[in-house]
Amino acid sequence: AAALSNAELIKLIEGAGLHVTHTGPIAFGGYFFGITGFHGFHVFSGVIINIIMYIKTKLGHFDQRGHYEMIEKAGLYWHFVDLVWVFVFLCFYLI
């Protein structure tokens, strides 16, 4: 397999009528790090919520109140974070 030099590659791209935009990789990097950072923030928030729930469980807070609404909401939150990660993974790693 012969390697193409930069000049040959440019001629090949120009000959095929393809146009190179210089904002492509920059835009991808911005979207990638922005979305994964935003997702990471939500994961970090979920970990904090889980730590708070663990402490409240050890102190018997939920047994005293007689309901586990916070645990149910945290479970829904984690399912949301997991579902978002599936779409982030599909969009950035598989497509």
N, C-alpha and C positions, 0 to 999 in steps of 0.2 A: 504494500500500500504506500503510495507516494504521498508525501505531505505537501499541502498547498502553502505557498508563501503568502504573505499578506497581500501583495500586489495581485497575485492570481486569484485570491479569494475575493478581492474587491471587484476585479473584472468579471468574475463569475456572478456575483450579486448584481452588478450593473447590467450584465447581459440578460439576466433573467427578469429584469424589470423590478427587482425588489428594492425597497428603500429602507435604509437603516435609520432609525430614530435614536437619538442619543438620550432620550428621556426614559426609554424602556426599562433598563436595569435599575435606574434610580427610582422610578415609580414603583417597580416591583419590590425593591428593598424597603421603601417607605411603607407600602401596604403590608408586607410580610412582618416587619418588626413592629409596626403599629398594631396589627391585629393579634399577633402572638403575645405582644406585651399587654394588650388589653385583656386577653384571655388569662395570661399569667396573673394579672391583678385580681381577676375574679377567683382564680384558684387560691391565691393567697388570702383573699377575703373569706373564702369557704373554710380554709384551715383555721383561721381565727374564730369563726363561728363554731366550728367543731370543738376547739379548745374551750370556748365559753360553755358549750353544752356539756362537755365532759366535767368541768368544774361544778356546774349546776347539778349534774346527775350525782356526783360524789357528795354534794351537800344535801341531797334529798329534796331539792327544789321542785322537781316535777311531781314527786309523790305527794308533797304537801298541797300543791295546786290541784292535783287530780286530773290533769290533762297534759298531753304531750304535743301540743300544737307547734311549739318551736322546733321539735325534732322532725315533725312532718314537713314543715316548711323548709327546713334545712335539707331534707331528703329530696324535695322537689327542686331546690336550688342546685344540688349536686347533679341531678339528672339533666337540668338545663345546661350546666357547664359541660357535662359529658357530650350532650347533643351538639353543642356549639363546637367542641373539639373535633367531632366527626366531620363537620363541614369545613373547618379550618384545615384539617388533615387532607381531605379530598381536594380542596381548592389549591393548596400550596405544595403538596407533596406528590399527588397522583396525577394532577392535570397539568 
